[in-house]
Amino acid sequence: MDFLEWANSPWGQRVPIHIAWFLIWVAAIAGLFFVIVHAIYVRYFAKPRQFEPDAIPVDATKTPAHVPRHSLVARAFHWIMAASMFTLLFTAFLPKVGVQFDWVTYHWIAGAVLTASIVFHIFHASFFLDFWSIWPDKIDLRDARRRILRFLGKPAPPPERFAKYPLENKLYHGAIVVAALSAIVTGVFMMSRVRTIFFPRNPYLFTDLTWGMMYVLHGLAGVGLIALIMVHVYFGIRPEKRPITKSMIFGWMSRDFYLKEHDPARWPIEASAPPAKSRGAKAEGLTNAG
């Protein structure tokens, strides 16, 4: 069973033209398998989470009842990106599973919206937010090692409470960055093969082999996003993660959840912080995973 589909160019060269479409179902089944296994593990086998005690006791009265997490701009970006990604996936893959409609125009428009939103987000995160807060640091890696050792039943200190973003959010962010940017970069070039408002149609911009590899990379990124988005939605609706999901709607999380899950030394919040509607969060990732 070949993972790619091939064709012969006018010059007799055998070139890839796109991925094999059964990979759609591979990605969907992989995402569903992860969801089922994780849900069973959490329900029947997971132990209560423990964190290392604070070196200095935290005074809860110095923390606002509503801890600002995501600014209005960041939330707007997230939901615009989500809408464009779902539109891209539906328009790309529904015709491949038998739902026929004129999908090309909707697809490239959604791709243009996604591209513009991510370019804006990169600028916004780089100059107005704490860009590095969504990337793993030394404490994240040390605590990951501790959690693995404790999972295996070996002695290890408890991990510290999280910074603004737990390590799993940061790793998911990295995965979604790779998949989304792969889809965007290849998609922008592929737009030259259809009629759009941005530039004249030019199907001869690259050789057949280069076009083929570009279609393959675009397809792999697309099916990867199927599994990634399934996992994202799953974590977003889990009871223990709902405060994080609500913060992407309302912009804030409760003081109790903040003090329980997050380390004020790693994610400091000012006591005099105004309501979340008028205050920007310190940092945002490409997506709020899990």
Secondary structure, DSSP 8 states (H G I E B T S, - for coil): --SEEEEE-TTS-EEEEEE-TTHHHHHHHHHHHHHHHHHHHHHHT---------SS---GGGS-SEEE-S-HHHHHHHHHHHHHHHHHHHHHHTGGGT-----HHHHHHHHHHHHHHHHHHHHHHHHTS-GGGGS--HHHHHHHHHHHHHHTT--------B-SS-HHHHHHHHHHHHHHHHHHHHHHHHGGGS--SSS---TTSS-HHHHHHHHHHHHHHHHHHHHHHHHHHHHHHSGGGHHHHHHHHHSEEEHHHHHHHB-TTTS---TT---GGGS--S---SS---
